[in-house]
Amino acid sequence: MLRVSNIKLSIDDDKSKIKSSILKKLKIKESDLEKYFIYKESVDARKRGKIDFVYTVDVVVKNEGKLLKKKLKDVVEIKQREYIGVESGTQKLQHRPVVIGSGPAGLFASLVLAQRGYMPIMLERGLDVDNRTKDIDNFWKERKFKNNSNVQFGEGGAGTFSDGKLTTRIKDIRCRKVLTEFVNFGAPDEILYSNKPHVGTDILKNVVKNIREEIIRLGGTVKFDSKVTQINMEDSKIKSVVVNDEEVIETNVVILAIGHSARDTYEMLYENGIQINQKPFAIGARIEHPQILINQSQYKEFYNHPRLGAADYKLIEHTSNGRTAYTFCMCPGGTVIASASEEGEVVTNGMSEHARDKENANSAFLVNVRPSDFGSDHPLAGVEFQRKYEKLAFELGGGNYNAPVQLVGDFLQDKVTTELGEVKPSYQPGYTFADLRKCLPDFVCETMKEALPKLDKKLNGFAMNDAVLTGVETRSSAPIRIVRDEETLESVTLEQLYPCGEGAGYAGGIVTAAVDGIKCAEKIIQRYSAMK
């Protein structure tokens, strides 16, 4: 198969013109073209007064070898388009493998194991997605917080209540496996070729439910409200796991996909001697603008063209104090959501539905935090650093899960906001005007202040006076790394424990976490024979 890149169509061209563009690039007749598939679609809006859709296409042709000899521009050979699983090992498993966590890493580890006949047991501390949704709605509307059922904990992990972004910088054939499975279980086909694929929280809820049902159909077991409270060991090997301090499940193989907010599990692992290192991360606030402002800034006169959805952005600025301010997890046409995982804390995140049709755009506006900022060498000092500012935000908001907010113009002048302008905060259950300097480190505020006017030059309106900052955003990534062997992916201190995904410090997003889950599942498959 050939991969043909840099096929450009104007914004008003129909996709049917892709075919004629392929024929022109390859210099072949229509009869020589057997079939083609769109591999990637992106938007090029760099030139004023012009927007193009740019395609990369996988093509099957007659006489492929002859074409390759011509060394045509933008044409390469591809030998593997789809994921091919690893070969099974020969050792016999004494007990079924256990996967802790049902976020992207745990979900895809369990799915791959189930597809290959390993009958995994997936343990999730939170609830199934339907009951979880009810609990989260109750928190947002009535301020009734549940420790085991919230935006961080429950079926699908934190990503279930997000924009459902499937972008990644990694080049790995397993990414194709992830996207294909998402489509198989209910996501739109467009994620297979969109340059910035996303599912949306409304669709993602059904997708994760469908994957769970498939794991069960293939012989796996899924247990909710099942927090692993202990891992029993003997001679540096796993003997069993304890669920909710009561149930003992015998196993010798555990994939640890606990997510970046399972702080009590981090503590349990540390007490058991599992090697954990500090890791840098970032904190800041959510920033909200009118979505139409972002559309106009990015697409200019084409901002309301029917082929263009809600525009996004990605910004970064290195400041004079040696820090970096950047935007993260941008949610076009979305909302800022309350995402606490512990009582008495305020944590923000962003969420969009598939349509991305809400009035505001939001993103995390973050500043890098180094382990030297933690004030301690303890492996879990980063967790305490997060807690400190989440508790301050809770208190500053009024102690009732209101979030502290401040207009950008007031933030730049160190003034407490007294009234809103063009942008209404979307955060529920409510907000309180406050000085964000009281719930963020000084160096974070200084960096944000220096970066805002500079970023405004890159995205017109980013530093508009009426834009809203909502504090605090602290869960951009895990503040720890559970150390594992680079080759076997096992914990360096406990054989057959596979630290996995974002919570273990090895991923940063839905797709990268899912890929890491697949990698850990493959290590088990390569070592052991299937159980059925």
C-alpha positions in Angstrom: 0.0 0.0 0.0 1.1 3.6 -0.7 0.7 6.6 1.5 0.2 9.8 -0.5 0.4 13.0 1.5 -0.1 16.8 0.9 -3.3 16.5 -1.1 -4.9 19.9 -0.8 -8.6 20.8 -1.4 -10.1 24.3 -0.9 -12.6 24.8 1.8 -15.4 24.7 -0.8 -14.2 21.6 -2.7 -16.1 18.3 -2.3 -14.2 15.3 -0.9 -14.8 13.5 -4.2 -12.0 15.6 -5.6 -9.5 13.6 -3.5 -9.7 10.8 -6.2 -8.6 13.1 -9.0 -5.8 14.5 -6.9 -4.5 11.0 -6.2 -4.5 10.2 -9.9 -2.6 13.5 -10.6 0.0 13.0 -7.9 0.6 9.3 -8.9 0.4 10.1 -12.6 -1.8 7.1 -13.2 -5.1 6.3 -15.0 -8.3 5.7 -13.0 -8.3 2.1 -14.0 -5.0 1.6 -12.1 -6.5 2.9 -8.8 -8.0 0.0 -6.9 -9.1 1.8 -3.7 -8.1 4.5 -1.2 -8.7 5.4 2.4 -8.4 8.8 4.1 -5.6 8.4 6.7 -5.5 12.0 7.9 -7.4 15.2 7.4 -6.2 18.6 8.7 -7.1 22.3 8.3 -4.5 24.8 7.0 -5.6 28.3 7.9 -2.1 29.9 7.9 -2.7 32.1 4.8 -5.1 35.0 5.2 -8.1 34.8 2.9 -7.5 31.1 2.2 -8.3 27.9 4.1 -7.4 24.4 2.7 -8.2 20.9 3.9 -5.0 18.8 3.6 -5.2 15.0 3.3 -3.0 12.0 3.6 -4.4 9.0 1.8 -3.6 5.3 1.8 -3.8 3.9 -1.7 -4.0 0.5 -3.3 -2.8 0.6 -7.0 -1.8 -1.8 -9.7 1.9 -2.1 -10.4 2.9 -0.6 -7.0 6.5 -1.6 -7.4 6.8 0.3 -10.7 5.4 3.5 -9.1 7.8 3.2 -6.1 10.8 3.1 -8.5 9.7 6.6 -9.8 10.3 8.1 -6.3 7.4 10.4 -6.6 7.1 13.4 -4.3 4.8 12.9 -1.2 4.5 9.1 -1.9 5.9 6.4 0.4 5.3 2.7 0.9 3.6 1.5 4.1 3.9 -2.2 5.1 1.7 -2.2 8.2 -1.4 -0.1 8.4 -3.2 -1.9 11.2 -2.1 -3.3 14.6 -1.0 -6.9 14.7 -0.9 -8.5 18.2 2.2 -10.3 19.7 2.6 -14.0 19.9 1.5 -15.8 23.1 4.0 -17.3 25.5 4.0 -20.8 26.9 4.1 -20.4 30.7 0.9 -21.3 32.5 -0.9 -18.6 34.6 -1.7 -19.8 38.1 -4.4 -17.2 38.5 -6.3 -14.7 36.3 -4.4 -11.4 35.7 -5.8 -8.4 37.6 -6.1 -4.9 36.2 -6.5 -2.1 38.7 -8.4 0.8 37.2 -10.8 1.3 34.3 -9.4 4.5 32.7 -7.9 4.3 29.2 -4.8 2.3 30.3 -6.8 -0.2 32.4 -9.6 -0.5 29.9 -7.4 -1.2 26.9 -5.2 -3.5 28.9 -8.2 -5.5 29.9 -9.7 -5.4 26.4 -6.6 -6.8 24.8 -6.1 -9.5 27.4 -9.8 -10.5 27.0 -9.5 -10.6 23.2 -6.6 -12.9 23.5 -8.3 -15.3 26.0 -6.6 -14.2 29.3 -9.9 -13.6 31.2 -8.7 -10.5 33.2 -10.3 -9.2 36.4 -10.7 -5.4 36.1 -11.2 -3.7 39.5 -12.5 -0.1 39.6 -12.8 1.8 42.8 -15.5 4.0 41.4 -18.9 3.2 40.0 -20.2 2.3 36.6 -20.7 5.2 34.2 -24.4 5.5 34.6 -24.4 5.7 38.4 -21.2 7.8 38.2 -23.0 10.3 36.0 -25.8 10.7 38.5 -23.3 11.3 41.4 -21.4 13.9 39.4 -24.5 15.7 38.4 -25.5 15.7 42.0 -22.2 17.2 43.0 -22.3 19.9 40.4 -25.9 20.9 41.2 -26.3 20.1 44.9 -22.6 20.2 46.2 -23.0 16.6 47.4 -19.5 15.1 47.0 -18.8 11.3 46.9 -15.3 10.0 47.5 -15.7 6.9 45.3 -17.7 8.4 42.5 -16.6 11.6 40.9 -14.9 13.1 37.9 -11.6 11.3 38.8 -12.9 7.9 39.9 -15.3 5.6 38.1 -15.8 3.8 34.8 -13.6 5.2 32.0 -11.4 7.3 34.4 -11.1 11.1 34.3 -11.2 11.1 30.5 -14.9 10.1 30.5 -15.7 13.6 31.7 -13.5 15.6 29.4 -13.4 16.6 25.7 -12.5 13.1 24.8 -9.4 14.2 22.9 -7.6 11.5 21.0 -4.6 13.5 19.9 -1.1 12.2 20.6 2.5 13.0 19.6 3.6 9.4 19.8 4.1 7.4 16.5 3.0 3.9 17.4 0.8 1.5 15.4 -1.0 0.8 18.7 -2.6 4.2 18.3 -4.4 2.8 15.3 -5.7 -0.1 17.4 -7.0 2.4 20.0 -8.9 4.6 17.4 -10.2 1.5 15.6 -11.6 0.0 18.8 -13.2 3.4 19.8 -15.0 3.3 16.4 -16.0 -0.4 16.9 -17.6 0.5 20.2 -19.5 3.6 19.1 -17.2 6.6 18.3 -17.7 8.4 15.0 -15.6 7.2 12.0 -14.0 10.6 11.6 -11.7 10.0 14.5 -9.7 7.6 12.3 -8.5 10.4 10.0 -9.1 13.7 11.8 -5.9 15.5 12.6 -7.3 16.5 16.0 -9.8 13.7 16.8 -12.1 13.9 19.7 -15.2 12.0 20.9 -16.9 14.2 23.4 -18.1 13.2 26.9 -21.6 12.4 25.7 -20.4 9.7 23.2 -17.5 8.5 25.3 -19.8 7.4 28.1 -21.4 4.9 25.8 -18.1 3.8 24.3 -16.6 2.8 27.6 -19.8 1.0 28.6 -19.6 -1.0 25.3 -16.0 -1.9 25.9 -16.8 -3.1 29.4 -19.6 -5.3 28.0 -17.2 -6.8 25.4 -14.6 -7.6 28.1 -17.3 -9.5 30.0 -18.5 -11.2 26.9 -15.0 -12.5 26.2 -14.7 -14.0 29.7 -13.3 -11.1 31.7 -14.8 -9.8 35.0 -15.4 -6.2 35.8 -16.0 -5.2 39.4 -17.1 -1.6 40.5 -16.9 -0.1 43.9 -13.8 -2.2 44.4 -10.8 -0.3 45.7 -7.6 -2.3 46.0 -6.4 -1.5 49.5 -3.4 -3.9 49.7 -1.1 -5.9 47.5 0.1 -9.0 49.4 3.6 -10.1 48.5 6.0 -12.9 49.3 9.7 -13.0 48.2 9.2 -9.9 46.1 6.4 -11.5 44.2 2.7 -10.8 44.2 0.4 -13.3 46.0 -2.9 -11.5 46.0 -4.7 -8.2 46.1 -7.2 -7.1 48.8 -10.3 -5.3 47.8 -12.1 -2.8 50.2 -10.0 -4.3 53.1 -12.1 -7.5 52.9 -12.1 -9.5 49.7 -8.8 -11.4 48.8 -8.3 -12.1 45.1 -5.4 -14.5 44.4 -3.2 -13.4 41.4 0.4 -13.3 40.4 0.1 -10.6 37.7 -1.2 -7.1 38.2 -1.5 -4.1 35.8 -1.6 -1.0 37.9 -3.6 1.6 36.0 -4.8 3.7 38.9 -4.9 7.2 37.4 -3.2 10.4 38.6 -5.6 11.0 41.5 -5.4 7.7 43.4 -3.4 9.3 46.2 -4.3 6.7 48.9 -3.1 4.0 46.5 0.2 5.9 46.1 0.5 5.9 49.8 -0.2 2.1 50.1 2.4 1.4 47.4 5.0 3.6 49.1 4.4 1.8 52.4 4.9 -1.5 50.7 8.3 -0.4 49.4 7.4 0.1 45.8 9.9 2.6 44.3 8.3 5.9 43.5 10.1 9.0 42.3 9.0 12.6 42.2 8.0 14.0 38.8 7.5 17.5 37.5 4.0 18.6 36.5 2.1 21.9 36.1 -0.5 24.0 37.8 -2.5 27.1 37.1 -6.2 27.9 36.3 -8.8 27.4 33.6 -9.2 30.3 31.2 -12.5 31.0 29.4 -13.2 33.1 26.3 -16.2 33.4 24.0 -15.9 30.6 21.5 -16.8 33.0 18.7 -13.7 35.1 19.6 -11.5 32.0 19.1 -13.2 31.1 15.8 -12.7 34.6 14.5 -9.1 34.7 15.6 -8.2 31.4 14.1 -10.4 31.4 10.9 -10.8 35.1 10.2 -13.5 35.7 7.6 -14.3 31.9 7.4 -15.2 31.7 11.1 -18.8 30.7 10.5 -18.2 28.4 7.5 -20.3 25.2 7.8 -17.3 22.9 7.2 -15.4 24.4 10.1 -16.3 23.5 13.7 -15.4 25.2 16.9 -11.7 26.4 16.6 -9.1 25.4 19.1 -5.6 26.7 20.0 -2.4 25.6 21.6 -0.1 28.2 23.0 3.3 28.3 24.8 5.5 31.1 26.2 8.9 30.9 27.9 9.2 33.7 30.4 12.1 35.6 31.9 12.1 33.7 35.2 12.9 30.5 33.5 9.4 29.1 33.7 7.0 28.1 30.9 3.4 29.1 30.6 1.2 27.1 28.2 -2.3 26.0 27.4 -3.4 22.4 27.9 -6.5 20.3 27.3 -8.3 23.0 25.3 -12.0 22.4 25.2 -13.8 24.3 22.3 -17.4 25.0 23.0 -17.2 23.4 26.4 -17.5 24.0 30.1 -15.2 24.2 33.1 -16.1 21.5 35.6 -15.6 20.7 39.3 -13.2 17.7 39.4 -12.3 17.2 43.1 -11.4 13.7 44.2 -11.1 14.5 47.9 -13.4 16.4 50.3 -12.6 20.1 51.0 -10.7 20.7 47.8 -11.5 22.6 44.6 -10.0 21.2 41.3 -11.0 22.3 37.8 -10.9 20.6 34.5 -12.5 21.1 31.1 -15.2 19.2 29.3 -16.9 19.3 25.9 -19.6 17.2 24.2 -19.1 16.0 20.7 -20.9 18.9 19.1 -18.7 21.5 21.0 -21.6 23.9 20.7 -21.5 25.7 24.1 -20.9 29.5 24.3 -17.5 29.4 25.8 -14.1 28.0 25.0 -11.8 27.0 27.8 -8.3 25.6 28.4 -5.9 25.0 31.2 -3.5 27.9 31.5 -0.5 26.3 33.3 3.0 26.9 34.6 5.6 24.2 35.0 6.3 23.0 38.5 9.6 21.3 39.4 10.3 18.8 42.2 12.6 21.5 43.7 9.4 23.5 44.3 7.8 20.8 46.5 9.8 21.7 49.6 10.6 18.1 50.4 12.5 15.0 49.1 9.6 12.7 50.0 8.4 10.8 46.9 4.8 11.9 47.5 5.7 15.6 48.2 4.2 16.6 44.8 0.8 15.2 46.0 1.0 17.4 49.1 1.9 20.3 46.9 -1.3 19.8 44.9 -3.4 19.3 48.0 -2.1 22.6 49.5 -3.4 24.7 46.6 -6.6 22.7 46.1 -7.5 23.4 49.8 -6.6 27.0 49.5 -8.9 27.3 46.5 -11.7 25.6 48.4 -11.4 28.1 51.3 -11.0 31.1 48.9 -14.2 30.0 47.1 -16.2 30.0 50.3 -15.8 26.5 51.6 -18.8 25.1 49.6 -17.1 23.9 46.4 -17.5 27.3 44.7 -14.4 28.1 42.6 -12.5 31.3 43.0 -12.6 33.4 39.7 -11.0 36.5 38.5 -11.2 38.4 35.2 -7.9 38.5 33.3 -7.9 42.3 33.3 -8.2 42.3 37.1 -5.7 39.5 37.5 -3.1 41.5 35.6 -3.7 44.5 38.0 -4.0 42.5 41.2 -7.6 43.5 41.7 -10.4 41.4 43.0 -13.2 41.2 40.4 -16.4 42.9 41.4 -18.6 42.2 38.3 -18.5 40.1 35.2 -18.1 41.3 31.6 -18.7 39.5 28.4 -17.8 36.0 29.7 -19.9 34.2 32.2 -18.1 31.4 34.1 -19.4 28.0 33.2 -18.2 26.2 36.4 -20.8 24.5 38.6 -21.9 24.5 41.4 -20.9 28.2 41.5 -18.1 30.8 41.8 -16.8 33.4 44.1 -14.8 36.6 43.1 -11.3 36.3 44.6 -7.6 37.1 44.2 -6.1 34.0 42.6 -2.7 35.0 44.1 -4.1 33.5 47.4 -4.5 30.0 45.9 -1.5 29.8 43.5 2.2 30.0 44.1 3.8 33.4 43.5 6.0 32.0 40.7 2.9 30.7 38.9 1.1 34.1 39.0 4.2 35.9 37.9 4.7 33.6 35.0 1.0 33.9 33.9 1.1 37.7 34.1 4.2 37.9 31.9 2.9 35.4 29.4 -0.7 36.7 29.0 0.1 39.8 26.9 2.7 37.9 24.8 0.2 35.1 24.1 -2.3 37.7 23.1 0.0 38.6 20.2 -0.2 34.9 19.1 -3.9 34.6 19.5 -5.8 37.9 19.3 -8.0 38.3 22.3 -6.4 35.7 24.6 -5.7 38.4 27.2 -9.0 40.2 26.8 -10.0 41.9 30.0 -13.3 40.0 30.3 -11.8 36.5 29.9 -12.3 34.5 33.1 -9.7 32.6 35.1 -11.1 29.9 37.4 -8.8 28.3 40.0 -7.3 25.9 40.4 -6.0 23.4 37.8 -3.6 21.0 39.4 -4.1 17.6 37.8 -2.4 18.1 34.4 -0.4 14.9 35.1 0.8 12.7 37.9 3.2 14.2 40.4 5.0 10.9 40.7 6.5 8.1 38.6 6.2 4.5 39.8 9.6 3.2 38.5 9.5 0.3 36.1 12.1 -1.6 34.0 12.3 -0.2 30.5 12.3 -3.6 28.9 9.9 -5.7 30.9 7.7 -2.8 32.1 7.6 -4.4 35.5 8.1 -2.4 38.8 11.8 -2.5 39.6 10.8 -3.5 43.2 8.0 -6.0 42.6 8.0 -8.7 39.9 4.8 -8.9 37.8 3.5 -5.6 38.9 3.1 -3.4 35.7 2.8 0.3 36.6 0.8 1.7 33.7 -0.6 4.8 32.1 -1.0 8.4 33.4 -1.2 7.6 37.1 2.1 5.7 37.0 3.8 8.6 35.2 4.1 7.1 31.7 1.4 8.7 29.7 -0.4 12.1 29.1 -3.8 11.7 27.5 -6.4 9.1 26.5 -4.5 7.6 23.6 -1.0 7.5 25.1 -2.5 5.9 28.3 -4.4 3.3 26.2 -1.3 2.5 24.2 0.6 2.0 27.5 -2.1 -0.3 28.7 -1.8 -2.3 25.5 2.0 -2.5 25.9 1.7 -3.9 29.4 -0.9 -6.4 28.3 1.4 -7.5 25.5 4.2 -8.3 28.1 1.8 -10.6 29.9 0.7 -12.2 26.6 4.3 -12.8 25.5 5.1 -14.5 28.7 2.0 -16.7 29.4 -0.4 -18.9 27.4 -4.1 -17.9 27.3 -6.4 -19.3 29.9 -9.0 -20.5 27.5 
